[in-house]
Amino acid sequence: MKLMTKAIIKKLEKRGHGNEFKDDDEIIVKFFNPMGRGTWYVMEGEKQSNGDWFLFGLADLWEKEWGYTSLYELQSVKLPLGLGVERDMHFSGTYKNLKELQNAAS
């Protein structure tokens, strides 16, 4: 599955990197492990010179934690049956914006 689309890239480029978020800022994309734990809610990203993306958001693995990951890291996860991390193509959001995400993380 393709994790990045032109629409996602456009939103990431528009938001930029290192900005302060407002409560109503939307979550740009949700990635998840289709076989168990692991959900990443991406709020911003920055394209690197090597073509990778440096992503910031909330990772829900064993506990919820704000931090950074890279697109390469997500793409390199190898799961049984040839699966990997997937993009939630139908994400309308359990958490639609920063405020809802922060409330869930606290």
N, C-alpha and C positions, 0 to 999 in steps of 0.2 A: 504494500500500500504506500502511496505517495503521502508523506507527512506534511509537506509544504505545497500549497497551491499559490497561484498568482494572486488570488484574493487575500490569502493570509499574508503573503509577502507585502502586498500593498498596505494592509492595516498595520503591520509591524513597522514599515518604513514611515508611515504617517505618524505613528505614536512616538517613534524614536527610542532613545535609550537614556536612562538616568533621569527621567522626568518624575516629578511628584504626581501621584495619582489622586484623582478625585473619587469620592464615594460612588459616583455613577459611571465611572470608566468601565467599559465592558471587558470581559475576558475574551481574548482574541481567539484562542484555540485550546481545545482540550485533547490531550493524548492519554492513552490508557494501555495497561497490560491486559490483553484479552483472556489471560489464563489465571489471573489472581490479583494480588496487591500491586498497586502502582497507578496513580493518576497524577497528571501534571496539568495545571491550569496556567496557561501562559498569558502574562499581562503585557510584556514588551520583549523586544529582541533587537539584536544588532548584527548585521552581516559582517563577517570577518573577511580579511583579505584572501584567505584560503578557500572561501566559498561556504564555510560552515556558518551556522547562526548561533550566537550566544543568547540564550533565552532566560528570562526572569519570570518567576511566578511562584505559585504554591504547589509543592510536591506533597502528595499524600501517599506515603509508603507505609512505614510502621507507625508513624505519627505525622501530623501536618507540620510542614516547615517551609518558610519562605527561603528562596535561594535561586541559584543559577544552575543551569545545565546547558549542554550544547545539543544541537540537532544531531551531530555525529554520535554522541553518547546514546541518544534515544534510538537512532537507526542501528546501532551496533548490538542492541539487546537481542539475543537469540533464544527463543523459547522452543519447547517441544513442538513437533508436528510442522516445523518450518515457519512458525509464527514469529512475529516481532511486535514491538509497540505499534499501536494503531492510532489514527486520528479519528475522533468521534465526529463522523460526517453529519450527524443529526443533532449535534449539541445545541440545544436551545437553553441549556443551563439549569442545573440544580442551583448553581450560583451564577447569576447573570452579570454581576458587577462586583467591583472591589468590596463594597460594604458587605454584601452577602457572604463573600469569600472570607473576609476578615472575621465576621461573626462566627463562621463555622470553624475557623482556625483557633479561636480563643477558648 
